[in-house]
Each structure stands twice: as C-alpha cells, then as structure tokens.
Amino acid sequence: MDASKKTAPGSGAPSSFVPFGKQSEDEQIAQLIKLFDLDPVLRTTEVIAVTGDTRTDFYARQDPTNALFDPAYPEPIGGRRSGRASRRYWTVDILRWRIHQATSGSR
C-alpha cells in the first residue's frame, strides 16, 4: 500500500495529519493557542503554567544577575516594568520561546 494514501481508521478519506514536530513554528503556535484556548496576552501565572517553569525559574530567567538568566526570554508588554499594572506577555512570544527551548535541547 502506498504510504501517501494512508487513511484514518474508518474515515475513508486521505489523512492530512502532520506530526507536531514536522509543522512550521507558526503552525505549532496556532495549534497550541487553539488547543489550550489561550488569550493573545498572558498574565504571569498563565506564562508559568504554559512554560512549565516554577515561579522562581520564571523570575530568574529575567534577572541578569541570576545564573538562569535567558536574554532571549520575551519581555513583558510595556517594557521590563510597567508601573503598578500586572505584567503581561504576548502569547505568541512565549510559545515561540518555549518551542525554541524544546527544539534546542534546553529545559
């Protein structure tokens, strides 16, 4: 049987399934946003949940004096500190950073 004509069990139609790792970064991000019903902007607690970091690691990645500092970590909206407002992050930036971490072998 030709591998390009595989069908899902019981569907009768050719499968258009593409493994997550074979998708483009933009397709992966779109799929994650849809799958987890994410808002375009995330609060700190949501970023921690999405990245799987601990709260300590989350803040350490943004602190230049810490060993875990990651200069590629997305900046909060409005700069490093946005006054008294809670810090928020673009969902796309967080997911793009996390995908890069996963594909580069970093934690």
C-alpha positions in Angstrom: 0.0 0.0 0.0 1.3 3.5 -0.9 2.2 5.4 2.3 0.9 8.7 0.8 -2.6 7.2 0.6 -3.0 6.2 4.3 -6.4 6.8 5.8 -7.5 7.2 9.3 -9.4 4.1 10.6 -13.0 4.3 9.4 -12.6 7.7 7.6 -12.2 6.6 4.0 -10.5 9.9 3.2 -6.8 10.5 2.9 -5.2 11.6 6.2 -3.8 15.1 6.4 -2.2 14.5 9.8 1.2 16.2 10.2 3.2 15.3 13.3 3.6 18.3 15.6 7.4 18.3 15.2 7.1 18.4 11.4 4.9 21.5 11.4 6.3 25.0 10.9 6.7 27.1 14.0 3.7 29.3 13.1 1.5 26.2 12.7 2.7 24.8 16.0 1.9 28.1 17.8 -1.6 28.3 16.1 -2.3 24.7 17.1 -1.3 25.3 20.8 -3.3 28.5 21.0 -6.4 26.7 19.7 -5.8 23.6 21.7 -5.4 25.4 25.1 -7.8 28.2 24.2 -5.2 30.8 25.1 -5.8 34.6 25.1 -3.5 36.8 23.0 -2.0 38.2 26.2 -1.0 36.1 29.2 -0.6 37.1 32.9 2.4 35.9 34.9 0.6 32.9 36.3 -0.5 31.8 32.9 3.0 32.2 31.5 4.3 30.0 34.3 1.7 27.3 33.5 2.4 27.4 29.8 6.2 27.2 30.1 6.1 24.7 32.9 8.6 26.8 34.9 8.5 27.3 38.6 7.8 30.8 39.8 11.4 31.0 40.9 12.7 29.9 37.5 10.3 32.4 35.8 11.8 35.3 37.6 15.4 34.0 37.4 15.2 33.9 33.6 14.5 37.6 33.6 17.2 38.6 36.2 20.6 39.4 34.6 22.4 38.7 37.9 21.0 35.1 38.0 22.7 32.0 36.6 19.4 31.0 34.8 19.1 34.4 33.1 18.0 34.0 29.5 18.4 37.1 27.3 16.1 35.5 24.7 13.2 35.4 27.2 10.3 37.5 26.0 10.0 41.0 27.5 6.7 41.9 29.3 4.4 44.2 27.4 5.3 47.8 28.2 9.0 47.0 28.9 10.6 45.5 32.0 8.4 47.2 34.5 5.0 48.6 33.5 4.3 50.6 36.7 1.7 49.1 39.0 -0.1 47.2 36.3 0.4 43.4 36.4 3.0 42.2 33.9 1.6 40.6 30.8 3.3 38.8 27.9 2.3 38.2 24.3 1.2 34.6 24.0 2.9 34.2 20.6 6.3 35.3 22.0 6.1 32.9 25.0 5.1 30.0 22.8 7.8 30.8 20.2 10.4 31.0 23.1 9.2 27.7 24.5 9.3 25.9 21.2 12.8 27.1 20.6 13.8 25.8 24.1 12.3 22.4 23.3 13.9 22.1 19.9 17.4 23.3 21.1 17.5 20.7 23.9 17.3 23.3 26.7 14.9 22.7 29.5 
